[in-house]
């Protein structure tokens, strides 16, 4: 399974961005699709997750209410719509995939993921 993240860029505070993660190599091998982010000098942080074959979604506290995760099965793509962006949202955003189902309380642990994309930079600046 290969993951290709895209859609990052420079945006003003209050603006929006839509990130995409293209999945190749077989979505049948994936259960959880998740976005993490990592700012310079900080630990990797859970943003949102979605089940590839179900409807379960779960959001991290830092961006809850400002992001929506979705998937397009036909395009094998998972998207992250981010609104009302803040300076502190500046980070490298990664998509990750896990083959097997785990409890939702564990999806925020980056150690549980099998595949990672290369990351896409989001910079919030005026």
N, C-alpha and C positions, 0 to 999 in steps of 0.2 A: 504494500500500500504506500502510495506517495501522496503527499499533501503539498499544495501550492497556494500560499496565501497572497492576497493582493488587495488593493484598494486604499492603502494608507496614503498619507500626504499631510500637507500643512493646512490647518484650518483655524479660523479665529474662534475665540471663546464664544460659546453659544451656538456654534455651528454643528453640522452633521457630517458624518462619513458612513459609508457602507463598505464593510470588509467582506471579502469572499474567500472561501477555502475550497479549492477544487480537489476532489478525491479521485485518484486513479488506482488501478490495481485490484479493484473489486470491493464495492461497498458491502457485499455480503460478509466480508471479514471484519466489519466494523459495527460496534454497537453504540458507543458514546462518541460524540463529536463535541469538542470543547474548545473554547477560546481562553487563553491565558494572556497576561501581559507582564512585562518586566521593564521597570524604569531604571535608569542608571543608579547603581548603588543600592538597589532594593531587591528584595526577593521576588520570585515569580508569583504572580497573583491570579487567582481564579476569577474569570469574568462571567462566563455563561456556558451551559451545556445543553445538548439536545440528543435524544435517542434517535438513531438513524431509522429504526423500524417502528418506532412508537411515537407518542406525542409528548413524552415527558420532557419538560424543560426545567432548568433551575438556574438561578442567578446569584452571583456573588453580591455582597453588600455594597461594595464600592461603586458599582454602576447600576444597581437595581433601580428600575423606574425610568432609566435613560437609555437602556439598550434592549433590543429584541433579537433573539436568535431564531433562525428559521432554516429550513432545508428545502432543496429542490431535488427530488429523487431522480427526475428525468435528466437533470444536468449534473448529478452527483456533486452538488455544491452545497456548502453550508455558509450562510451569511450572518453577519452581525451588523445590525443597524444601530448606530450610535448617535444620539441626539444630545443637545444641551451640553456640549463638550466643555470641559474645564481645563485650566492649565495643568492640573495634576493628573489628567488623563494622558499626558504625554508619555509614551512608552513604545516599546517594541511589542507588537501583538502577534501571538503565535496561535495557530490551530493545532490541535492534537487529537489523536484517535486511540480508542481502546477497543480491543477485540471483544472482550467479554463484559457482560453486564455486572455492574457493582451497585451497591446501595447508593442512593443519592447523597447521603451524608459523606461519602468518600470521593465523590467526583472532583472535588476541589484539590485533591492531592496530586500534584504533577508526577509523582513517582509511579502512579498506576497506569500511565499511558505508554502505549506501544510505539506510536508513530508521531512524528512531529514535522510540521512545516518549517520553512526557513525564517518566518517572521516578516511582518510588514510594519514599517515605522509610522506612527501617528504622532504628529507634533501640533500642539495647540498653542498658538502664539498670536499676539496682536501685532 
